[in-house]
Amino acid sequence: MAIEVRIPTILRTYTDGQKAVEATGDTLAALFADLDARHPGIQARIVDGEQLRRFVNVYLNDEDVRFLDGINTKVTDGDNVTILPAVAGGMR
């Protein structure tokens, strides 16, 4: 099963500049493991142990996975996963 994963600019060094890549898996955890097998090092930037890194947001078909089952969220063929690092800033 192929799932499109949209990669933010900051992580594109792992995907040779590609904005979107494909990966497979039946959960986000399995998807991230497959993504790491194809693009070594990227998983450590997304996942910390058994959960998403604190400042990384992941969306499955535009739904925040933190409100679903986190990295245990089920994924299916044709889904879209978007990885977005949280950005802080603004005026003081």
N, CA and C of each residue as an Amber inpcrd file, in Angstrom:
protein
   276
   0.8410000  -1.1670000   0.0000000   0.0000000   0.0000000   0.0000000
   0.8890000   1.2350000   0.0000000   0.5750000   2.1910000  -0.8540000
   1.3770000   3.3990000  -0.9790000   0.6610000   4.5840000  -0.3450000
   1.3970000   5.2960000   0.4640000   0.8660000   6.4610000   1.1570000
   1.7950000   7.6300000   0.8610000   1.2240000   8.7480000   0.4490000
   2.0310000   9.9330000   0.1770000   2.3590000  10.6420000   1.4800000
   3.6380000  10.9550000   1.6620000   4.0990000  11.6760000   2.8410000
   4.6710000  13.0090000   2.3710000   4.0840000  14.0940000   2.8150000
   4.5710000  15.4320000   2.4640000   5.6500000  15.8340000   3.4640000
   6.7770000  16.2360000   2.9220000   7.9660000  16.5090000   3.7220000
   8.1920000  18.0220000   3.8310000   8.3680000  18.5480000   5.0430000
   8.6370000  19.9830000   5.1850000  10.0530000  20.3080000   4.7180000
  10.2690000  21.5420000   4.3740000  11.5620000  21.9890000   3.8560000
  12.7240000  21.5690000   4.7450000  12.5770000  21.7020000   6.0430000
  13.6720000  21.4120000   6.9700000  14.0990000  19.9390000   6.9470000
  13.2130000  19.0350000   6.5350000  13.5490000  17.6090000   6.4910000
  13.8720000  17.1050000   5.0840000  13.8320000  17.9660000   4.1080000
  14.0780000  17.5330000   2.7220000  15.5130000  17.1330000   2.4480000
  16.4210000  17.4450000   3.3490000  17.8020000  16.9710000   3.1640000
  17.8420000  15.4480000   3.2370000  16.8940000  14.8580000   3.9450000
  16.8190000  13.3960000   4.0560000  16.1960000  12.7580000   2.8090000
  15.4040000  13.5270000   2.0620000  14.6950000  12.9890000   0.8980000
  15.2460000  13.5350000  -0.4110000  16.4830000  13.9830000  -0.3890000
  17.1340000  14.5350000  -1.5880000  16.3190000  15.6650000  -2.2110000
  15.7140000  16.4750000  -1.3540000  14.9810000  17.6410000  -1.8150000
  13.5460000  17.3840000  -2.2390000  13.0910000  16.1540000  -2.1750000
  11.7290000  15.8360000  -2.6020000  10.7010000  16.4000000  -1.6240000
   9.6680000  17.0200000  -2.1630000   8.5990000  17.6020000  -1.3460000
   7.6360000  16.5390000  -0.8310000   7.5100000  15.4500000  -1.5630000
   6.6280000  14.3530000  -1.1700000   7.2770000  13.0380000  -1.5800000
   7.1170000  12.0420000  -0.7230000   7.6580000  10.7090000  -0.9920000
   6.5690000   9.6920000  -0.6640000   6.8000000   8.4470000  -1.0820000
   5.8580000   7.3860000  -0.7510000   6.4640000   6.4680000   0.2900000
   5.6050000   5.9220000   1.1240000   6.0190000   4.9380000   2.1220000
   4.8490000   3.9810000   2.3210000   5.1140000   2.8890000   3.0190000
   4.0610000   1.9060000   3.2720000   4.0030000   1.5720000   4.7550000
   2.8800000   1.0300000   5.1740000   2.6880000   0.6110000   6.5570000
   1.2220000   0.6160000   6.8840000   0.8540000  -0.0810000   7.9540000
  -0.5500000  -0.0980000   8.3460000  -0.8440000   0.8550000   9.5030000
   0.2160000   1.3770000  10.1390000   0.0860000   2.4170000  11.1600000
   1.1280000   3.4880000  10.8620000   1.0020000   4.6220000  11.5170000
   2.0130000   5.6670000  11.3330000   3.3890000   5.1900000  11.7960000
   3.4360000   4.4130000  12.8850000   4.7200000   3.8980000  13.3690000
   5.4010000   3.0610000  12.2910000   4.6430000   2.1760000  11.6500000
   5.1960000   1.3380000  10.5740000   5.5630000   2.1860000   9.3630000
   4.7540000   3.1880000   9.0800000   5.0310000   4.0960000   7.9700000
   6.3380000   4.8450000   8.2010000   6.5530000   5.3460000   9.4330000
   7.7820000   6.0730000   9.7330000   8.9970000   5.1530000   9.6720000
   8.8350000   3.8970000  10.0720000   9.9350000   2.9280000   9.9770000
  10.2900000   2.6790000   8.5190000   9.2760000   2.5380000   7.6550000
   9.5230000   2.3510000   6.2280000  10.1470000   3.6020000   5.6220000
   9.6640000   4.7480000   6.0330000  10.2170000   6.0170000   5.5600000
  11.6920000   6.1120000   5.9240000  12.0360000   5.6840000   7.1430000
  13.4260000   5.7230000   7.5890000  14.2960000   4.7220000   6.8230000
  13.7270000   3.5840000   6.4440000  14.4780000   2.6050000   5.6510000
  14.8050000   3.1770000   4.2730000  13.9220000   3.9890000   3.7450000
  14.1180000   4.5980000   2.4190000  14.9470000   5.8820000   2.4990000
  14.8310000   6.5780000   3.6390000  15.5000000   7.8700000   3.8370000
  16.1010000   7.8850000   5.2390000  17.2390000   7.2230000   5.4150000
  17.8360000   7.0520000   6.7540000  17.9940000   8.3600000   7.5350000
  17.5970000   8.2820000   8.8090000  17.7550000   9.4080000   9.7160000
  16.5080000  10.2470000   9.9140000  15.5520000  10.1330000   9.0140000
  14.3750000  11.0110000   9.0900000  13.4640000  10.6570000  10.2690000
  13.3590000   9.3780000  10.5860000  12.4570000   8.9600000  11.6670000
  12.8390000   9.5920000  13.0040000  14.1210000   9.7000000  13.2850000
  14.5790000  10.2780000  14.5530000  14.1950000  11.7490000  14.6850000
  13.9440000  12.3940000  13.5640000  13.5380000  13.8020000  13.5940000
  12.0340000  13.9670000  13.8120000  11.2890000  12.8540000  13.6590000
   9.8330000  12.8970000  13.7690000   9.3450000  12.2570000  15.0660000
   9.9650000  11.1300000  15.4290000   9.5000000  10.3190000  16.5570000
  10.5680000  10.2790000  17.6460000  10.1050000  10.3520000  18.8890000
  10.9820000  10.2210000  20.0520000  10.4580000   9.0410000  20.8670000
  11.0930000   7.8970000  20.7030000  10.6090000   6.6990000  21.3870000
   9.3100000   6.2200000  20.7860000   8.2650000   6.2150000  21.6040000
   6.9530000   5.7230000  21.1740000   5.9490000   6.8470000  20.9160000
   6.4450000   8.0670000  20.7310000   5.5260000   9.1780000  20.4820000
   6.1510000  10.1890000  19.5420000   5.3100000  11.0710000  19.0330000
   5.8040000  12.1380000  18.1670000   6.6620000  13.0920000  18.9820000
   7.6650000  13.6490000  18.3350000   8.4570000  14.6770000  19.0040000
   7.5400000  15.8390000  19.3670000   7.8910000  16.5000000  20.4120000
   7.0440000  17.5530000  20.9740000   6.7070000  18.6620000  19.9770000
   7.6490000  19.0470000  19.1520000   7.4380000  20.1710000  18.2430000
   7.2570000  19.7380000  16.7990000   6.7150000  18.5450000  16.6090000
   6.3870000  18.0560000  15.2710000   4.9020000  17.7320000  15.2350000
   4.2310000  18.2660000  14.2440000   2.8100000  17.9700000  14.0480000
   2.6770000  17.0710000  12.8320000   1.8500000  16.0590000  12.9440000
   1.6030000  15.1440000  11.8390000   0.1040000  15.1070000  11.5940000
  -0.2630000  15.2220000  10.3260000  -1.6630000  15.2150000   9.9310000
  -1.9190000  14.0500000   8.9880000  -2.9890000  13.3310000   9.2510000
  -3.4410000  12.2600000   8.3730000  -4.7070000  12.7590000   7.7050000
  -4.6170000  12.9640000   6.3910000  -5.7680000  13.4980000   5.6460000
  -6.3460000  14.7380000   6.3310000  -5.4680000  15.6450000   6.7310000
  -5.8170000  16.9270000   7.3510000  -6.3230000  16.8350000   8.7880000
  -6.1980000  15.6660000   9.4310000  -6.5680000  15.5230000  10.8430000
  -5.3140000  15.3500000  11.6830000  -5.1940000  16.1130000  12.7470000
  -4.0540000  16.0310000  13.6500000  -4.0560000  14.6680000  14.3450000
  -2.9860000  13.8930000  14.1560000  -2.9540000  12.5310000  14.7010000
  -2.8700000  12.5080000  16.2220000  -2.5150000  13.6190000  16.8500000
  -2.5060000  13.6650000  18.3170000  -3.9220000  13.4860000  18.8760000
  -4.9300000  13.8280000  18.0630000  -6.3180000  13.6640000  18.4800000
  -6.9010000  12.3430000  17.9860000  -6.0780000  11.5590000  17.3150000
  -6.4700000  10.2170000  16.8840000  -5.7410000   9.2410000  17.8030000
  -4.8990000   8.3800000  17.2620000  -4.1500000   7.4220000  18.0770000
  -2.6430000   7.6590000  18.0210000  -2.2240000   8.8970000  17.7660000
  -0.7890000   9.1950000  17.7080000  -0.1050000   8.3600000  16.6460000
   1.0750000   7.8240000  16.9740000   1.7940000   7.0350000  15.9760000
   1.1770000   5.6600000  15.7670000   0.2000000   5.3080000  16.5660000
  -0.5230000   4.0440000  16.3790000  -1.7570000   4.2130000  15.4930000
  -1.9460000   5.4050000  14.9460000  -3.0640000   5.6640000  14.0480000
  -2.9520000   4.7840000  12.8130000  -4.0470000   4.1460000  12.4460000
  -4.0880000   3.2980000  11.2560000  -4.0520000   4.1590000  10.0020000
  -3.3470000   3.6850000   8.9870000  -3.3000000   4.3410000   7.6830000
  -3.6590000   3.3180000   6.6150000  -4.1930000   3.8100000   5.4990000
  -4.5570000   2.9290000   4.4030000  -4.0710000   3.4990000   3.0800000
  -4.0720000   2.6370000   2.0880000  -3.6420000   3.0060000   0.7500000
  -4.3770000   4.2600000   0.2840000  -3.6290000   5.2180000  -0.2400000
  -4.2170000   6.4470000  -0.7400000  -4.2810000   7.5740000   0.2690000
  -3.9590000   7.2900000   1.5410000  -3.9380000   8.3520000   2.5440000
  -2.8130000   9.3420000   2.2550000  -2.9470000  10.5330000   2.8180000
  -1.9040000  11.5520000   2.7520000  -1.4690000  11.8890000   4.1670000
  -0.1650000  11.8820000   4.3780000   0.4050000  12.2460000   5.6710000
   1.2340000  13.5040000   5.4640000   1.0000000  14.4890000   6.3000000
   1.7540000  15.7350000   6.2290000   2.5150000  15.9140000   7.5340000
   3.8050000  16.1650000   7.4220000   4.6600000  16.4120000   8.5850000
   4.9480000  17.9120000   8.6280000   4.6380000  18.5210000   9.7610000
   4.8940000  19.9480000   9.9230000   5.5970000  20.2220000  11.2280000
   6.8070000  20.7780000  11.1610000   7.4490000  21.1710000  12.4110000
   6.7460000  22.4190000  12.9580000   6.5560000  22.4480000  14.2620000
   5.9540000  23.6280000  14.8840000   6.9490000  24.7720000  14.7890000
   6.4360000  25.9330000  14.4940000   7.2930000  27.1040000  14.3360000
   6.8950000  28.1390000  15.3670000   7.8720000  28.6240000  16.1000000
   7.6220000  29.6640000  17.0910000   8.1770000  30.9770000  16.5550000
   7.6610000  32.0240000  17.0640000   8.1860000  33.3240000  16.6460000
   7.1380000  34.4000000  16.8250000   7.4550000  35.5240000  16.3280000
   6.5240000  36.6460000  16.4410000   7.1600000  37.7740000  17.2150000
   6.3560000  38.7190000  17.5620000   6.8430000  39.8960000  18.2620000
   6.7490000  39.6940000  19.7650000   7.6620000  40.3000000  20.4860000
   7.6500000  40.2240000  21.9440000   6.8650000  41.3350000  22.5310000
